Amino acid sequence: MNKNPRVAVVGATGAVGIEMIKTLEKRNFPVGKLILLASARSTGKKLPFRGTEVTVTELKADSFKDVDIALFSAGGSISKEFAPLAAKAGCVVVDNSSAFRMDDNVPLVVPEINPDDVKKHKGIIANPNCTTAITLMALYPLHKAFNVKRIFASSYQAVSGTGAKAIEELKRQVDEIVAGKPVTKDVYPHQIAFNVLPHVDSFLPNGYTKEEMKMENEGRKIMHHPGFHASVTCVRVPVYRSHSVSVNAEFEKPISVDAARAVFKSAPGLDLVDEPENKKYPMPLFTSEKYNCEVGRIRKDCALDNGLAFWVSGDQLLKGAALNAVQIAEELLK
């Protein structure tokens, strides 16, 4: 790998693409040249990077001939079409969509958990689902110490997980309600302002949504733990940024609150915010635009043997997407 790699961002004008560009700059990633790619309608837009402006060009089959690393965040169908072409051109793809996550030939990586899996790539590396990544930041350190068997979880997912249009929809609906106007909607099937939707992604025949099943399927792969079980309800909440997850986990080994806190304190990429007596606990308001996830509300689970309840919150555009992708690129350079 080139010491100053030429980096392409695919889907550069989207919410995650913009965060990828900012993260490359903030973390001083040694970009030799930055190439910004998007659909024809975004061609010609200029985005800031290191004090200059980079012009967005149209994504085409031959866009990758001089690219070392491509960070993709333009949706599954674009990834399926263009990621193999990029890999064939000799570029390493870090893909943020769900297109390749469960492919046996594609590593699925959270660098704090399974960085060595990066070495097994055949041209494509997958970024996990945002809710899964944020949950595992707290769950995996516990798993290493106490062997997790299963979790029950509910997510509280921000609208920016759906994209820029969903942020606009929430803002517009709040204004409409405050002004006493009829509520208009086109992104979500129901009003999202002052409401919660127990519906993220499409429903499967088993009654769960695709998003809910990702926690179990991707969790097994990332943690190298085929026996892991997760029963999850994913909920969209009227929050702009940062997902939160309520987790009840059962372990093989006895676990105490003090032992869990000690594990959390030394876990990479995770901050312990757990002072309920001072009203301090993780919240989307304070984890937004922050690299680390936060964990708190730690208590013994009263319904499970060897159980622990905790609450984790993290910026799904960063640890759940852009930051994780750039961290994978950093692993590639090692």
RONUMAR-766484 format. One record per residue (C-alpha): residue in three letters; y, x, z. Coordinates in steps of 0.05 Angstrom, whole numbers, plus 5000, padded with zeros to 4 digits. Layout:
# RONUMAR-766484
ALAYXZ ...
# end
This chain:
# RONUMAR-766484
MET500050005000 ASN506950244981 LYS511150485042 ASN516950065016 PRO513249484985 ARG516149014933 VAL515848334967 ALA516047654933 VAL517547004971 VAL514646404934 GLY518045754954 ALA524146164973 THR529045574978 GLY524545155024 ALA525245125101 VAL519745635112 GLY521846075052 ILE528746155081 GLU525846335149 MET521346855115 ILE527347195084 LYS531147195150 THR524947455187 LEU523948035138 GLU531148235151 LYS531148135226 ARG524648535236 ASN527149095190 PHE521049015145 PRO521549605096 VAL522649175034 GLY523449624972 LYS525449034929 LEU525848284945 ILE523847784891 LEU525347054905 LEU521146544867 ALA521645784864 SER521045194817 ALA525545134756 ARG530344674792 SER532145214843 THR532845774792 GLY539646124796 LYS540845964869 LYS543046564910 LEU540446714980 PRO543047245028 PHE538947865045 ARG541548495079 GLY548748375062 THR547648214989 GLU545447604950 VAL538847544914 THR538147064856 VAL532246584855 THR527946624792 GLU522846144765 LEU515646214788 LYS511246384728 ALA504246644716 ASP506947344702 SER511747364762 PHE507347854802 LYS506148454758 ASP510748914799 VAL509748584867 ASP505948894926 ILE506148314976 ALA507447574962 LEU509047095018 PHE507446384993 SER510245755023 ALA510745254966 GLY505044774980 GLY497544774968 SER497544604894 ILE502345184877 SER498145654920 LYS491645444886 GLU494745574818 PHE498746204829 ALA495646584888 PRO489346794848 LEU493947024791 ALA498047434840 ALA491747744871 LYS489147904802 ALA495648264787 GLY494248724846 CYS498748374896 VAL496648174966 VAL498247444980 VAL499747165049 ASP499146415039 ASN502245905086 SER498845295056 SER492045005075 ALA489145175006 PHE484945785027 ARG484445735103 MET477245515105 ASP475045955046 ASP469646445071 ASN472646995028 VAL479646925057 PRO481447175126 LEU485346685170 VAL489747105215 VAL494147065277 PRO495947805288 GLU495947745364 ILE488747485360 ASN484747755301 PRO488948305267 ASP482648675244 ASP480848085198 VAL486748295154 LYS482548895130 LYS477248415101 HIS481948115050 LYS480348064976 GLY487547954954 ILE489047324994 ILE490247235069 ALA491546545099 ASN496746345151 PRO494045815199 ASN496645115211 CYS502945135253 THR500344705311 THR493845105313 ALA497545775315 ILE502145555372 THR496345275413 LEU492045895403 MET497646355427 ALA496246075497 LEU488945865489 TYR486046515461 PRO488146975519 LEU484746475566 HIS478646445520 LYS477947205524 ALA477847165600 PHE474146515613 ASN470546295549 VAL473345635525 LYS468345075509 ARG472844515487 ILE479944235490 PHE483243565489 ALA490243605461 SER496143195439 SER501643495396 TYR509043335395 GLN511043565325 ALA518143675300 VAL520443355234 SER522044035203 GLY514544125198 THR514943615141 GLY520643975107 ALA528143955096 LYS528043225072 ALA525143005138 ILE530743345177 GLU535642955134 GLU531942305145 LEU532142375221 LYS539642545220 ARG541141955173 GLN537141455214 VAL540541655279 ASP547341555244 GLU545040885216 ILE542740625283 VAL549040865319 ALA553240525266 GLY549139875271 LYS546839935198 PRO539839785172 VAL535040375177 THR532940695111 LYS526641115104 ASP523141495048 VAL519542095080 TYR515641755136 PRO512141075133 HIS516140835194 GLN522840985226 ILE522441665261 ALA529041615300 PHE527941375372 ASN520541295356 VAL514041705354 LEU508741665300 PRO501441805318 HIS500342015246 VAL501042725218 ASP497742865151 SER492642395118 PHE487142015153 LEU479742215145 PRO473641765147 ASN472341975220 GLY478941665241 TYR482242345255 THR487642625209 LYS486943275170 GLU492043585217 GLU487943395278 MET481543705250 LYS485144355233 MET485444535307 GLU477744545313 ASN476144835244 GLU481545365242 GLY480845515316 ARG473445685306 LYS475046155249 ILE480946515282 MET477546605350 HIS470746765319 HIS468046205363 PRO463545735322 GLY461845305383 PHE469145125399 HIS470744375401 ALA477544045398 SER479243305403 VAL486543245381 THR491842705370 CYS497742955329 VAL504342595339 ARG510842655300 VAL516842625347 PRO524342565333 VAL525743305346 TYR528743765293 ARG525044405308 SER519244685349 HIS512444375362 SER509644265432 VAL502444145451 SER499343865514 VAL492544195525 ASN486844045572 ALA481744605565 GLU474744685594 PHE471745385604 GLU464845675617 LYS467446105675 PRO471145855737 ILE478645885726 SER484545845775 VAL491945735764 ASP493446425791 ALA488346755745 ALA491046375685 ARG498246575701 ALA496147305705 VAL492847245636 PHE499046905607 LYS503747425635 SER500347985596 ALA499047585532 PRO502747835470 GLY507847365438 LEU507746895497 ASP512846775552 LEU510846445618 VAL516045905635 ASP512945535694 GLU517545365752 PRO517044605758 GLU520644635825 ASN526744905787 LYS525644435728 LYS523645015684 TYR518244895632 PRO517645005557 MET521844555513 PRO523244525438 LEU530644595452 PHE529545295480 THR523845545436 SER527445385371 GLU529246025332 LYS525346435382 TYR519546885362 ASN515246805425 CYS511746155445 GLU512545905516 VAL507245635563 GLY508245245628 ARG506144625668 ILE499945015687 ARG495244635733 LYS487944535750 ASP485043985707 CYS482543435754 ALA477943115702 LEU474143735676 ASP469744255709 ASN472844945703 GLY478744595670 LEU486044785662 ALA491844365637 PHE497844695605 TRP503744565558 VAL505645035502 SER511745015457 GLY513645445397 ASP517945465335 GLN513345215280 LEU517845505226 LEU517046195258 LYS510546315297 GLY507645715261 ALA509545985192 ALA514646515172 LEU514046995230 ASN506446985228 ALA506547135153 VAL511247725162 GLN506947985220 ILE500947965173 ALA504948365122 GLU506548865178 GLU498948925191 LEU497949065117 LEU502749665121 LYS498849955180 
# end
